[in-house]
Amino acid sequence: MRDILPALYEWYAAGSPFGLATVVAVGRSAPRDPGAAMAVGPGGEVVGSVSGGCVEGVVFELAQEVIASGEARLETFGYSDEDAFAVGLTCGGEITLLVRRVSPAEDPAFAAVADSVSEGRPVTVATVIDGPAPRGATLAVWPDGEPGPDGGMSGSLGSTGLDVAVAADARGELAQGATGRRHYGPHGERREDAVAVFLHSFAPPPRMLVFGAIDYAAAVARIGAFLGYRVTVCDARPVFATPRRFPAGVEVVVDWPHRYLSGTTTDARTVICVLTHDPKFDVPLLEEALRRPAAYIGAMGSRRTHDDRVERLLASGVSERELSRLRSPVGLDLGARTPEEVAVSVAAEIVALRWGGSGLPLTVRGGAIHPR
């Protein structure tokens, strides 16, 4: 929806209701991903696309009906083997669309959401798509500490309990830049599926930078991608830094680690995993890493390697405060041995650090599992 926001904002600012169709679910070889959007303006103008041309005609008609009635619609389109000339997706895929009317009266948070998206600030828009809650109702959720309305929320999905539960999940999805459906009970009950809510996150996936193209790096990269990170593996040795050694979609860079890191962008969500355990790579790399934004900085090695690394870093001018950010030896104590087990250990530490988890078994802890 980012690319059509200028037109939407113009209609909204003028107080003109418009119809917004959003892809909320896909199946098989669908042409567009969840979150793709098409809008129909007050004068019949069309911006955006939900299928690359397959069903836009009927969506245009649906949007006009929704503008007139104010009643949100949920429609699914797919290829029909019985009637190949029916309106559907000739690619053989399937998409489900939510079509709703947007206006200042119905969606007072839209302007704040548009501002956040245009400025590159993260926000998630939660929308009821089905169930015993007002279809089309929206709740905008900003991360804790980010500019936004008091409490980091605006709008409502129909009940306080549902708003609270969805807001907690929305912030979790936003941390990963993820978009998708969640299900709840009418008042936010977690183990029910009566209400379907679409969480549309406007944030790029966080980065995971893995240094050292060893077997452990391949496993860490795989689990990092599984967790939703955009993964880059970097090593100065071309013989090891080859794409075929890593999962599809993982960026592989041949460069000196500290030089690559100094020339790339990190932020407060970035994860940095140093797996080289070689002083000529580790020390200059960690000097750079410990002085820039990152959510997690972990370094592999034995305790002897760690102690030697700390001495070298202190001698190079790294302060005790900067060193306190280093997670070394990397990972939680799971008794891991194989590269895959070590990757689970590292991932567990990253998740625990992000959400303030203790790392203890839940069986020995009391209280709520997911604090609200």
Secondary structure, 3 states (H helix, E strand, C coil): CHHHHHHHHHHHHCCCCEEEEEEEEEECCCCCCCCCEEEECCCCCEEECCCCCCCHHHHHHHHHHHHHHCCCEEEEEECCCCCCCCCCCCCCCEEEEEEEEECCCCCCCHHHHHHHHHCCCCEEEEEEEECCCCCCCEEEECCCCCCCCHHHEEECCCCHHHHHHHHHHHHHHHHCCCCEEEEECCCCCCCCCCEEEEEEEECCCCEEEEECCCHHHHHHHHHHHHCCCEEEEEECCCCCCCHHHCCCCCEEEECCHHHHHHCCCCCCCCEEEECCCCHHHHHHHHHHHCCCCCCEEEECCCHHHHHHHHHHHHHCCCCHHHHCCEECCCCCCCCCCCHHHHHHHHHHHHHHHHHCCCCCCHHHCCCCCCCC
